Amino acid sequence: MPRLTDIGVLPSTTESKPSRIKGQVQPAARFALTVAPSVIDGLGVFAAEPIPARRKLGELRGESISVTEARRRAKGRERIHIVEISDKRAIDATDSTDAVRQINHSCGPNAVLRIRQGRVEFYALRDIVIGEEVTVHYGESHHEGRLRCRCGAANCSGRL
């Protein structure tokens, strides 16, 4: 099961739309996103342009490491950015500057995290309006129910 952990803190950034040239490496964000203070926790990611439902927002990039190493790194850290992409591999985005690394958890999310071909991708579940915070449901996390959820959703489970 993929694990997404607490989202850390980076300076505010805005990423522009990528060009769509075949064979060109695409930026992590497919839509303009802004990193700013969040009422959920620390910093969050906000739509800087309308994002249509079912469209890819972007992908989380980072260091490919073993799950064993990922779990070692997760211990003792207050904020970590790790997603397990298989039983053996994980992506550690601790040093990444990609805006999507700041996406906060919500029990009533507007986006979803998907593992596809070894990549951690984010897709809009519904239309997201300008200024709305982008959120995903972390699912099983390294917090193992020890962290209080502050998403404010009507269906909030209360713990991560």
C-alpha positions as CSV (number, residue, x, y, z in Angstrom):
1,M,0.0,0.0,0.0
2,P,1.5,3.4,-0.9
3,R,2.3,5.6,2.0
4,L,2.3,9.4,1.8
5,T,3.5,11.1,4.9
6,D,3.2,14.5,6.4
7,I,3.8,17.3,4.0
8,G,6.8,19.6,4.9
9,V,7.6,23.3,4.4
10,L,9.0,25.1,1.4
11,P,9.0,28.7,0.4
12,S,6.0,29.8,-1.7
13,T,6.4,29.1,-5.4
14,T,4.2,29.3,-8.5
15,E,4.9,26.9,-11.3
16,S,3.8,27.8,-14.8
17,K,2.1,25.6,-17.4
18,P,4.4,23.2,-19.2
19,S,4.8,23.1,-23.0
20,R,3.5,19.9,-24.6
21,I,6.3,19.0,-27.0
22,K,6.6,15.3,-27.6
23,G,9.7,13.7,-26.0
24,Q,10.3,16.8,-23.9
25,V,10.6,16.2,-20.1
26,Q,7.6,17.7,-18.5
27,P,7.7,19.8,-15.3
28,A,6.3,18.2,-12.1
29,A,3.1,20.3,-12.3
30,R,0.8,20.3,-15.3
31,F,-1.3,23.2,-14.0
32,A,-0.3,26.4,-12.3
33,L,0.0,25.7,-8.5
34,T,0.9,28.0,-5.7
35,V,2.4,27.0,-2.3
36,A,1.0,29.0,0.6
37,P,0.0,28.7,4.3
38,S,-2.8,26.2,4.8
39,V,-5.5,26.0,7.4
40,I,-5.1,22.2,7.3
41,D,-1.3,22.1,8.2
42,G,1.8,24.2,7.5
43,L,1.9,24.9,3.8
44,G,-0.5,23.6,1.2
45,V,-0.9,23.6,-2.6
46,F,-3.5,25.9,-4.2
47,A,-4.9,26.0,-7.7
48,A,-3.6,29.1,-9.5
49,E,-5.9,28.3,-12.5
50,P,-9.0,26.2,-12.9
51,I,-8.2,22.4,-13.0
52,P,-10.8,20.2,-14.7
53,A,-11.9,16.9,-13.2
54,R,-9.9,13.8,-14.1
55,R,-6.9,15.8,-15.3
56,K,-3.3,15.1,-14.1
57,L,-2.1,17.8,-11.8
58,G,1.5,16.7,-11.7
59,E,3.8,14.2,-10.2
60,L,6.0,13.9,-7.1
61,R,9.7,13.5,-8.0
62,G,12.5,12.6,-5.7
63,E,15.1,10.1,-4.8
64,S,14.3,6.4,-5.5
65,I,15.2,4.4,-2.4
66,S,14.4,1.0,-0.9
67,V,11.4,0.6,1.3
68,T,13.8,-0.4,4.1
69,E,15.7,2.9,3.7
70,A,12.4,4.8,3.5
71,R,11.2,3.5,6.8
72,R,14.6,4.2,8.4
73,R,14.5,7.8,7.1
74,A,10.9,8.2,8.4
75,K,11.8,7.3,12.0
76,G,12.5,10.3,14.1
77,R,11.5,13.0,11.6
78,E,8.7,15.3,12.2
79,R,8.1,16.0,8.5
80,I,8.9,13.6,5.8
81,H,7.9,13.3,2.2
82,I,8.0,9.6,1.2
83,V,5.7,7.5,-0.9
84,E,6.2,3.7,-1.2
85,I,5.6,2.8,-4.8
86,S,6.0,-0.9,-4.4
87,D,6.9,-3.5,-1.8
88,K,10.6,-2.8,-2.6
89,R,10.8,0.9,-3.8
90,A,9.9,4.3,-2.5
91,I,10.2,7.9,-3.6
92,D,11.8,10.3,-1.0
93,A,10.8,13.9,-2.0
94,T,12.4,15.5,1.0
95,D,14.8,17.5,-1.1
96,S,12.3,18.1,-4.0
97,T,11.2,21.6,-4.8
98,D,8.1,20.4,-6.7
99,A,4.9,22.2,-5.4
100,V,3.0,18.9,-5.3
101,R,5.1,17.7,-2.4
102,Q,3.2,20.2,-0.3
103,I,-0.3,18.6,-0.9
104,N,-2.1,18.1,2.4
105,H,-4.3,15.2,3.5
106,S,-8.1,15.5,3.6
107,C,-10.7,12.8,4.4
108,G,-12.8,14.5,1.7
109,P,-10.2,15.2,-1.0
110,N,-10.5,16.9,-4.4
111,A,-7.5,14.9,-5.9
112,V,-6.1,11.4,-5.8
113,L,-2.6,10.0,-5.6
114,R,-1.9,7.2,-8.1
115,I,1.1,5.0,-8.6
116,R,1.6,4.4,-12.3
117,Q,4.7,2.8,-13.9
118,G,6.8,3.7,-10.8
119,R,5.6,7.3,-10.8
120,V,3.6,9.1,-8.1
121,E,1.0,11.1,-9.9
122,F,-1.8,13.4,-8.7
123,Y,-5.2,13.6,-10.5
124,A,-8.2,15.9,-9.9
125,L,-11.3,14.0,-8.7
126,R,-13.5,16.9,-9.6
127,D,-13.2,20.4,-10.9
128,I,-10.9,22.5,-8.7
129,V,-11.4,26.3,-8.7
130,I,-8.7,29.0,-8.5
131,G,-7.6,29.5,-4.9
132,E,-8.9,26.1,-3.7
133,E,-6.4,24.0,-1.7
134,V,-5.5,20.7,-3.5
135,T,-5.9,17.7,-1.1
136,V,-5.6,13.9,-1.3
137,H,-6.5,11.2,1.1
138,Y,-3.1,9.8,2.3
139,G,-4.5,6.3,3.1
140,E,-2.2,4.2,5.1
141,S,0.7,6.4,6.3
142,H,3.9,6.2,8.4
143,H,1.9,7.9,11.1
144,E,0.0,4.7,11.8
145,G,-2.9,6.6,13.5
146,R,-0.7,8.6,15.9
147,L,-1.2,12.0,14.1
148,R,-4.4,14.0,14.6
149,C,-6.2,14.9,11.4
150,R,-7.0,18.5,10.9
151,C,-8.7,18.4,7.5
152,G,-12.1,19.7,8.7
153,A,-14.0,17.4,6.3
154,A,-17.5,16.3,7.4
155,N,-16.4,12.7,7.2
156,C,-13.0,13.2,8.9
157,S,-11.7,10.1,10.6
158,G,-9.8,12.1,13.2
159,R,-6.4,10.3,12.8
160,L,-3.7,9.7,10.2
